[in-house]
Amino acid sequence: MTKMLTSPLWSLLAVTFISVISIVRSCSPSDQTALNAFKSSLSEPNLGIFNTWSENTDCCKGWYGISCDPDSGRVTDISLRGESEDAIFQKAGRSGYMTGSIDPAVCGLTSLNSFVLADWKGISGEIPPCITSLASLRILDLAGNRITGEIPADIGKLTKLGVLNLAENRMSGEIPASLTSLAELKHLELTENGISGEIPADFGSLKMLSRALLGRNELTGPLPESISGMDRLADLDLSRNHIEGPIPEWVGNMKVLSLLNLDCNSLTGPIPGSILSNSGFGVLNLSRNALEGTIPDVFGSTTYFVALDLSYNNLAGRIPDSLSSAKFVGHLDISNNKLCGPIPTGSPFDHLEASSFSDNQCLCGGPLMKTC
């Protein structure tokens, strides 16, 4: 047995086996070439993010922000964030700044699962249309840059995509029709761009979606009724757009919706009672619209609002007495309306300031220090 283990044949087999393992686990040459082309289109002068990206080293072994499949040696993740608690940022004592554009060579990384190039503030240009060919992509996060152009029309080809974050860029155009076919999408964030047009009528097809953050854009039209069937949707932010029409009654009947921000739109009509009586809502912001009628008297012992903002509308009548029976209201703002009558006593009114009630038609009592 000892002779077999020390024989030249066994040694040769061992060396060959180790070599095969080494080859399999080293970076794919085509992926390394793609990454070098990707790097060449970017400039990061302050932190040395790309110092480890040397052409003479294996991209799967020590390249900052790069992860590979240990068996195939294919690049699976690019994770480059300009704001991070990573040691390289802690040592520099600053956030990152990167310029340049996204080279289409990144589309050659056909095993890519996640592509994060976020919060660098200076990356510009458009998203390469070929990005939609990355069939394994689950996370696409390009937030916090200066990216222009439109969301790729064929974004729906990314059938495994779970996170799409393009927030805080300079993108334009409409939400592509194909986006609503992303059956695995859980997080959609397009905040603070110039995206226009109506929300697709079949937006509710995104059955797995839990967060839809579309605020600070140029969206128009009504709230699509298909949203009513999104049973996993917890956060919906459409603030600072041009959404119009009434707030549908079904909004208050959504099963898990806890944050609804419709601030600064062109909504009209009354506030549905179902929204204020839904004990699942924690944050509700309907301020700066053209809502009218009275505040529905539907509050109760299960009402729990971390924040309730109805300011800057055309609401009239009295403040509902039932609001005093709410379990908790942390922040309340009903200023700049046409409300009248005495402000109820007790919680939550005893901890609110006058600014919560100011600029109404004839409110009195409470923190306004105005006798009724």
N, C-alpha and C positions, 0 to 999 in steps of 0.2 A: 504493500500500500504506500509506503514511504517513497519507494522508487517511482511509483506512478505520479505522485504529487510533485516530485522534483524533476520529472522528465522534461526534456526540451519540448516535446509535443504539448504537454500540459501548460508550460510557460507560454508557448505561442498562443494557445487557445485563450489563456487568461488575458494576455495583452490585447488580443483581437476583441475579446468581449468588452474589456474596459474601453477600448477605442470606439467600439460601436455605441456604447452608452454615452461617451463623450460627444460623438457626432450627433446623436439623436437629441441630446439636451442642449446643444449649442444653438445659437440664434440662426434662424433661416437666413441664408444669404440675400434672398429677395426682400425679406422684411428689413434687414439691416440697410439695404440700399434705399428702401422706401423711407425709413426713418431719417437717413442722412439727407435725403431730398426735402423731407418735411422740416428738418432743422434748418436747412439752408435758406428757407423762406421766412425765418423768424429771427428776431434779435432781442436778446435779454442781457442788458449790459451790467446789471447791478449785483445779482446774486450768484451768477455762475451756474445757473441751472443746467446748462448744456456742457459743462466742463467734463462730466463723466462720459459724454457721448463721443467717444473716440473711435475713429474708423479702425483702429488696431486692436480694439477690445470687443468682447462678445456682448451684444446688446441685451442678452438675457442675464448678464452677470454684472450688476452694478450700475447700469444706466439709470439715472434718476428718473423716476416716474414711469418706468417700463416694467411690465410683468409678462411672463411667457408661460406657455403650457410646458410643464416639465418633461413630458414625453415627446412631443412633436417639435419643440423649440420654436413654435410660432408665437408671435406677439399677440397677446390677448387683451392687454390693457395699456392705455396711455392715460396717466393721471397727473396732470400738471395744473395746479391751482395757484393763482397769484396771491391768495390770502390763505395762509395755512399756519398751523402750529408746529410744523416740521422744524427740525433743528436748523436747517439752512436759513429759515426766516427769523428764527429766534436769535441766531448769531448776528444777523445783519440788522435786526431791530427795525425792520421795515417790511411793507408789503411789496409785491412784485410789480414790475412794469415791463411789458413785452410788446414789441411792434412787429409788423410784417403781416403775412396772410397765411391761410391754410392751403398748403400745396396739395394738388390732386393726387400726388404720390401716396398720400395716406390711404387712398382707396385700394392700394395694393396690399394692405394688411388685412387679408380676407378672413382671418380668424379673430378679428378684433371684437371683443365683447363690450368694452366700455371705452369711450373717447371723451375725456374731460380736458378741456383747454379753457378754463374759466377764470374770470376776475383778474385779467391782465391789463385791462383798461385801454390798450392801444392796438390790439389786433384788429385789422380791417379787412376789406375785401368781402367777397361772397362765399357762402358755403358751397364747396364743389358739388355739382349735381351728382357726381359718381358716388357720393357718400351713401346713396340709397342702395348701392350694390353690396354693402357690407351686411350680409344676411344674418350674421350672428350677433349683430349689435343690440345690446340691451340698454345701454346708457349713452345718451348724447347730450353733453353739457358744455355749451359754449357761452354761458352767461357772462355778463360784465365786461364786454369788449366794445368794439366799434364796427361790428359786422354789419354789412349792408346787403341789399338785394332781398329776394323773397325766400320763404321756406321752400325747399325743393318740392316740385310738384309731385314727384313720385315717392314722397316720404312714407306713404302707406306700404311700400315694399319691405320696410323694416319690420317684419311681422313679429319679431321677438322684442321690440322696443318697449321698455317699461318706464323709462324716464326720458323726457324731452324738455330741456331747459335752454331757452334762447333769450332769457330775460336781459334787460338793460343793454340792448344793442341799438342799432339804427336800421332795423329791418322794416320792410314795407310790403305792399301787396296784401292779398287776402289769405285766409286760412285755406290751405289746399283741400280740395274735396276728398283726396285720398287719405287725409289724416284720420278721418273717422273710421277707417278700417284697421286701425292699430289696436287689435283686440286685447293685447297684453298691457297697454299703456295705463300706468297708475298715477303718474305725476306729469302734468303739463304746465309749464310756466313760460309765458310769452310776455310778461310784464315789461312795460316801459320800452315800447318800440313804436313803430308807425303803422301797425297792421290795421287794415281797413276792411270794409265790407261787412256783411252780416255773418253772424255765427251760423255755421252749416245747420240746416234743418235737421239733419240726422246726427247731430252732436251726441245725442243720447245713446248712440251705438257703442260708445266707449264705456262698456259695462264695468270694466275693472277700474275706471278712473276714480281716485279718491281726492285729488287736488287739481283744480282748474283755476290757475292764476293768470288772468288775461287783462289785468288793469293797466291803465295809462297807455291806451292805444287809440285807434280811431274807429272802433267797431260801431256798427249801426244796427238798426232793426230791433225787433222784439226778442224776448227770451223764447227760444225754441221750446215747444211743448215736449219734445223728445227728452229733454233734461229730466222731466218728472219721473222717468223710469230708471234713473241712475242710482241704484240702491246702495252704492258704495261711496258716493260723492259726499265728502265731509267738508271741504273748503271750496267755496266759489267766490272768486273776486273778479268783478267786472267794473270796478270803479274807474272813474275818469275816462269814460268812453262817450258814446252818443246813443246808448241803448234807449229805446223809446217804447211808448205804449204803457198799459197798466201792468202792475205786478200780479201775475196769475195766482189764483187761490192755491193751486197745487204746490207752490213753492213751500208753503207751510206744512205740507204733508209728507215731505221727503224724509226718509227713514233715519239717515245718519247725518244730515247736513247740520253743522254746528257753527260754521262761519259763513256769513253772507254779506258781502260788501258790494253795494250798488251805488255808492257815493258818487255824486257829480255826474249824473246822466240826465236824460230827458224823460224820466218816468212820470206818468200822470195817473190820475184816478185815486181811489182810496187805498189805504193800507189794509190788506186782507187780515182778518182776525186770526186766521190760522197761523200766521207768522209769529204773532205775539203770544199766542197760547201754546206754541210748540215748546215743550220743556227741554228739547234737545239743543235749541239755539243757545250759543254762548256769546257770540259776537254778531250783532246786527247793525249795519250802517246803511241807512237810507237817506242820508243827508244830501243837501244840494240837488234836489230834484224839483218837480212841480206837483208833488203829491198833495191831495186835498181831502176834505172831509174831516171826521173826528178821529181821535186815537181810540181804537176799539177797546172797550171795557172788558177785557178777557184775561187779565192777569190772575194768577192764583198762587197757591202754596208751593207749586212745583216750578214756578218761573225762576230762572237763574240766568241772569245776564251779566257777564263780565263787562260788557259795554253795549249800550243801546243808544244810538245816535239817530235822531229824527229831525235834526236842526235844518234850517234853511229850506223849508217847504211852505205850503199854504194851509197847514193844519189849523182847524178852528175848534171851538167848543172848550170843554173843560178837560183838565187832567183827570184821567179815570181814578176813582177812589180805590179800585181793585189793585192798583199798582202798589199800594201800601201793604198788601198781603203777600207780595213777592218774597220768595225765599231769599233771594240776593239780587241786588243790582249794584254793580261796582261803579260804573260810570254811566251817567244819564245826561244827554244833551237834547233839549227840546226848544232851544233858543231860536230866535228869528222865524217865528210862525205867527199865527193869528189867534193864539190861545187866550182864554179869558177865565176869570173866576179865581177862587182861592187855591193856593198850592196845598195839597194834603199834608197832614202832619205825620210824624213817625218816620220809620225807615221806609225807603232809602233817603227820604227828603231831608232828614236831619243832618246828613253828612255832605250834602251837596252845596256848592257855592252859587252865588247869584248868577254867574255866567251861564249856568245850565238852563236858566229860565229867561234870560234877558231878551229884549227886543221882541216882545210879544204885544198883542193888542191891549190886553187889560188884565194880566195876571197880577195877583197880589198875595201878600203874606209870605211866610217862610223867609228864606234868605234874601228876598228882594227888599225887605224892610219897608214894604209899602202896605199900609193898612187897607183892608177890604171894606 
